[in-house]
Amino acid sequence: MKKWVASLAVIAGFVVSALASSPAWSQTDAATPAAAAPAAATPAADAASATPAPTPNKGDTAWMLTSTALVLAMSVPALALFYGGLVRSKNMLSVLMQVFVTFSLITVLWCIYGYTLAFTEGNAFIGGFDRLFMRGMFDPETGAFSMAATFSKATPLYEFVYAAFQATFAAITCCLILGAMVERIKFSALLLFMVIWFTFSYLPVAHMVWFWPGPDEFKSAAVADAVTARAGFIWQTGALDYAGGTVVHINAGVAGLVGAFMVGKRVGLGRESMAPHSLTMTMIGASLLWFGWFGFNAGSALEANGFAALAFINTYLATACAVLSWTFAEWFIKGKPSMLGAASGAVAGLVAITPAAGNVGISGAFIIGLAAGLVCLWGVTSLKKMIRADDALDVFGVHALGGILGALLTGIFNAPGLGGPGAADWVTGKQIYPGILPQLLIQAKAVGITIVWTAVVALVAFKLVDMLIGLRVTEEQEREGLDISSHGESAYHP
């Protein structure tokens, strides 16, 4: 225990030192907080304005609070049940514990420094410290709340709501990673890794992809370039990621693959049965993921509007298409369709449509869903054998491959000629599209940057944790099962 506490202290000092040395530190007082789209408006600025500032729409607020709760349910209980059913019964409780505590840990870190580093203005790679401990979001003397913009001009959202919504994204992304290393990683090592990876991979990638000053800053064509230059590095390139193809799925999937290599294969892999102990729980978890994902994707519109409706129907449709393509392909190849395949197909469809949800039309959702089932089936069978990593719950094969597929196809089916809405010109409000090949290359660049960034951070983080406390349990503890050896409890009793 003392060794674990000392290790945490070392990492905490490392994190604080790294953050303090960031160029964004000098901009603490000048930084402008922003939501996925927008810069926040301060109560002082509102008071100084001659025209009353717009107030949040109650319908938008209610929808975003609901979406936040839906995304929370995607981790606890949905992902926990989905992952838990896939492991052996002696490790069921350990998976539930890993998801539950990781989600809680990242939520706390998000409120301390995560939100401010991801969604306030600093530089192209990381934000500033204006919202450290979420300060400045509420003035108790006046009762005023700070505002964050949405994707529409003069349409603010309470910044607390946006911060909470994005907290659930950060937390579930970290939870996704652990699926690659279940049944043999130390609980303490997992938590220590999450602190490092969240700080140096999730936060910079989220900032690079999603931070921008907001639509209200684009007052004229003369200032458009200067405003764009204040955004995240990947956002400046014009990359489209509606709800997290790069930030969530590729980011987590690649980190999971690195973890599978670093932690090593499970004892007895290939010689002993490691079949899922409860496909019933896995099916329930997949169904709850599908349900919660409407908050994930449709909520990313940040308003209860037409784009939320588009993201909703695309999420619904693409998932169903992926279930069918995976099921029938597996049926053709193996002679029998499986419940595990259907559930995996659902998750593959959800992953692939995530970056495209509000960026493509119905035809795009059909193609992306059907392709996701086939590509991810190949990923968890043929590709997995070629890689030879014990990615226990196929985090790379489903999340990384599905995210890459969805991100690339977004560039194609965003085209108005293929039923897509195009991208917004924030000065004129009109929809624009640079062409299929240019947008596809932009998407590929965003995918490549994310893969390299998360792989390097994950490798360094796992190495550091291994040196400090070791990554995996002993063979004896692994054979006994992590429920008993790590937590002193059992999910099931005779």
LINFEN-V814396 format. One record per residue. PHI is phi in radians with two decimals (999 if undefined). D_LAST is the distance of its C-alpha to the last C-alpha in Angstrom with 1 decimal. Layout:
# LINFEN-V814396
phi/d_last
PHI/D_LAST
PHI/D_LAST
This chain:
# LINFEN-V814396
phi/d_last
999/31.4
-1.08/35.2
-1.12/35.5
-1.14/33.6
-1.10/35.8
-1.10/38.9
-1.13/37.9
-1.07/37.6
-1.09/41.0
-1.09/42.5
-1.14/41.3
-1.05/42.4
-1.13/45.8
-1.09/46.0
-1.12/45.2
-1.07/47.7
-1.09/50.3
-1.14/49.9
-1.18/50.1
-1.14/53.1
-1.50/55.0
-1.15/54.5
-1.03/57.8
-1.20/56.2
-1.01/56.3
-1.23/60.0
-1.85/59.5
-0.94/57.3
-1.36/59.9
-1.63/61.3
-1.11/58.1
-1.87/57.7
-1.16/54.1
-2.52/53.1
-1.69/50.4
-0.86/49.6
-1.78/52.9
-2.04/54.9
-1.43/56.5
-1.37/55.8
-1.76/58.7
-1.57/59.1
-1.00/60.3
-1.11/63.5
-1.16/64.3
-1.09/63.8
-1.17/66.2
-1.39/68.8
-1.38/68.8
-1.27/71.6
-1.70/69.5
-0.96/66.4
-1.23/63.3
-1.11/61.0
-1.94/57.9
-1.08/54.5
-1.34/53.9
-1.13/51.4
-1.16/50.0
-1.08/49.5
-1.08/47.8
-1.10/45.4
-1.13/44.6
-1.25/43.9
-1.14/41.7
-1.14/39.7
-1.08/39.6
-1.07/38.3
-1.14/35.4
-1.14/34.7
-1.19/34.7
-1.03/32.4
-1.15/29.9
-1.13/30.2
-1.60/28.4
-2.10/26.2
-1.87/24.2
-1.00/25.7
-1.11/25.9
-1.06/22.6
-1.24/20.8
-1.06/23.0
-1.18/22.4
-1.05/18.7
-1.19/18.1
-1.47/20.3
-1.66/18.4
-1.28/15.4
-1.02/12.0
-1.27/12.3
-2.09/15.5
-1.00/14.9
-1.10/15.2
-1.11/18.2
-1.20/20.0
-1.03/19.7
-1.14/21.0
-1.08/23.8
-1.18/25.1
-1.08/24.9
-1.34/26.7
-1.06/29.1
-1.03/30.2
-1.18/30.9
-1.05/32.7
-1.18/35.0
-1.06/35.8
-1.15/37.0
-1.10/39.0
-1.06/40.5
-1.28/41.9
-1.38/43.3
-2.45/45.0
-1.12/43.4
-1.07/45.2
-1.17/48.6
-1.31/48.5
-1.54/47.4
-2.24/49.6
-2.17/52.7
-1.38/55.9
-2.42/56.2
-2.41/57.1
-1.23/56.1
-2.02/52.9
-2.72/51.5
-1.49/52.2
-1.84/53.6
-2.03/52.5
-1.07/54.0
-1.96/50.7
-0.99/49.0
0.99/46.5
1.02/47.6
-1.23/50.8
1.44/53.6
-1.51/51.5
-2.53/52.3
-1.81/55.4
-1.15/54.7
-1.30/58.5
-1.81/59.3
1.34/55.9
-1.52/56.5
-1.90/53.7
-1.30/54.3
-2.05/54.3
-2.12/53.1
-1.41/54.7
-1.83/53.2
-1.68/54.6
-2.08/57.5
-1.17/60.4
0.98/60.7
-2.30/57.2
-1.40/55.3
-2.35/51.7
-1.01/50.5
-1.12/49.6
-1.01/46.5
-1.15/45.1
-1.12/45.9
-1.09/44.4
-1.16/41.1
-1.01/41.0
-1.25/41.6
-1.07/39.0
-1.18/36.3
-1.13/37.7
-1.07/37.7
-1.19/34.2
-1.23/32.7
-1.05/34.8
-1.15/33.3
-1.14/29.8
-1.03/30.7
-1.03/31.5
-1.10/28.1
-1.07/26.8
-1.34/28.9
-2.18/27.3
-1.09/23.5
1.32/21.1
-2.66/23.7
-1.56/26.0
-1.15/26.1
-1.10/25.5
-1.13/28.7
-1.14/30.6
-1.07/29.5
-1.14/30.8
-1.13/34.0
-1.04/34.7
-1.06/34.3
-1.05/37.0
-1.20/39.4
-1.16/38.9
-1.00/39.1
-1.23/42.3
-1.85/44.1
-2.09/42.9
-1.05/41.6
-1.11/44.4
-1.10/47.3
-1.14/46.3
-1.04/45.8
-1.15/49.2
-1.12/50.9
-1.53/49.6
-1.95/49.6
-1.42/52.0
-2.72/55.5
-1.19/57.9
1.85/57.5
-1.13/59.8
-1.18/62.0
-1.34/63.2
-1.52/64.8
-1.42/67.9
-2.77/70.2
-1.11/70.5
-1.14/72.4
-1.83/69.3
-1.03/66.6
-1.12/66.6
-1.16/66.5
-1.18/63.6
-1.05/61.6
-1.14/62.2
-1.53/60.2
-1.45/57.1
-1.15/54.3
-1.02/55.3
-1.30/53.4
-1.05/54.3
-1.07/58.0
-1.33/57.8
1.62/57.0
-1.17/53.5
-1.87/51.5
-2.56/47.8
-1.10/47.0
-2.46/43.5
2.20/42.3
-1.04/42.6
-1.47/44.0
-1.10/42.7
-1.73/39.1
-1.38/38.2
-1.17/40.5
-0.96/40.2
-1.29/36.4
-1.11/36.2
-1.21/38.6
-1.07/37.1
-1.12/33.7
-1.12/35.4
-1.04/37.0
-1.10/33.7
-1.08/32.2
-1.19/35.1
-1.24/35.1
-1.36/31.5
1.65/31.4
-1.37/29.1
-1.16/25.5
-1.09/24.8
1.54/24.6
-1.06/26.1
1.56/27.7
-2.05/26.2
-2.06/22.4
-1.21/20.7
-2.24/20.3
-1.16/19.9
-0.99/18.7
-1.55/15.1
-2.68/16.1
-1.22/19.7
-1.08/19.2
-1.14/18.9
-1.11/21.7
-1.15/23.9
-1.09/23.4
-1.09/24.2
-1.11/27.3
-1.12/28.5
-1.19/28.3
-1.08/30.2
-1.02/32.8
-1.10/33.2
-1.20/33.5
-1.13/35.8
-1.12/38.6
-1.22/38.8
-1.05/38.8
-1.54/41.6
-1.17/43.5
-1.16/43.3
-1.24/45.0
-1.24/48.2
1.15/48.2
-2.53/49.9
-1.58/49.3
-2.37/51.9
-1.10/52.6
-1.24/50.9
-1.14/47.7
-1.15/48.0
-1.09/48.8
-1.11/45.8
-1.13/43.6
-1.19/44.7
-1.13/44.7
-1.13/41.1
-1.06/40.2
-1.24/42.2
-1.05/41.5
-1.14/37.8
-1.10/38.1
-1.09/40.5
-1.19/38.2
-1.02/35.3
-1.21/37.8
-1.15/39.4
-1.14/36.2
-1.08/34.7
-1.27/38.0
-1.16/38.7
-1.13/35.2
-1.03/35.8
-1.16/39.2
-1.33/38.0
-1.74/34.8
1.59/35.5
-2.49/32.5
-1.46/31.8
-2.08/28.3
-1.12/26.4
-1.06/26.0
-1.14/29.8
-1.10/30.6
-1.14/28.5
-1.14/30.1
-1.08/33.4
-1.06/33.1
-1.14/32.5
-1.05/35.4
-1.13/37.7
-1.09/36.9
-1.12/37.6
-1.16/40.8
-1.41/42.3
-0.97/41.7
-1.23/45.0
-1.77/46.8
-0.80/45.6
-1.79/48.8
-1.89/50.9
-2.32/51.1
-1.62/51.9
-1.08/50.0
-1.07/51.3
-1.12/49.8
-1.12/46.4
-1.00/46.5
-1.15/47.3
-1.09/45.0
-1.12/42.0
-1.09/42.8
-1.17/43.6
-1.08/40.4
-1.06/38.2
-1.29/40.2
-1.15/40.7
-1.26/37.2
-1.08/35.9
-1.08/38.4
-1.12/37.3
-1.58/33.6
-2.01/34.6
-1.14/38.1
-1.11/38.8
-1.07/35.4
-1.18/36.2
-1.21/39.7
-1.26/38.5
1.11/35.9
-1.85/33.9
-1.50/30.1
-1.39/30.2
-0.93/26.5
-1.96/26.5
1.04/30.3
-1.15/31.7
-1.24/35.1
-1.09/35.2
-1.71/34.5
-1.38/35.7
-1.20/38.6
-1.14/39.9
-1.09/39.4
-1.15/41.1
-1.11/44.0
-1.01/44.5
-1.11/44.6
-1.12/46.9
-1.22/49.4
-1.20/49.5
-1.03/50.0
-1.07/53.3
-1.45/54.3
-1.48/53.3
-1.27/54.5
-1.06/57.9
-0.99/59.6
-1.16/60.8
-1.91/57.3
1.62/56.3
-1.47/55.2
-1.48/56.5
1.28/57.9
-1.92/57.8
-1.57/59.6
-1.60/62.9
-1.28/62.4
-1.47/66.1
-1.57/67.1
1.46/63.8
-1.48/64.3
-1.58/61.8
-2.28/62.7
-2.73/61.3
-1.34/62.7
2.07/62.1
-1.08/59.2
-1.11/59.9
-1.02/60.6
-1.21/57.5
-1.10/55.4
-1.18/56.7
-1.09/55.9
-1.09/52.3
-1.12/52.0
-1.12/53.4
-1.10/50.8
-1.09/48.0
-1.08/49.5
-1.07/49.9
-1.11/46.3
-1.06/45.0
-1.14/47.1
-1.07/46.5
-1.20/42.7
-1.13/42.5
-1.16/44.8
-1.10/43.1
-1.09/39.6
-1.06/40.9
-1.13/42.5
-1.12/39.6
-1.12/37.1
-1.07/39.6
-1.12/40.2
-1.12/36.5
-1.07/36.0
-1.19/39.0
-1.40/37.9
-2.37/34.2
1.48/33.0
-1.64/31.1
-2.18/28.0
-1.28/25.3
-1.25/25.5
-1.07/24.3
-1.09/21.9
-1.17/20.4
-1.13/20.4
-1.20/18.6
-1.21/15.9
1.85/15.6
-1.28/17.5
-0.99/14.7
-1.42/14.4
-1.21/17.9
-1.76/19.8
-2.20/18.2
1.16/16.0
-2.40/13.2
-2.42/10.3
-1.22/10.4
-2.29/6.8
-2.23/3.8
-1.00/0.0
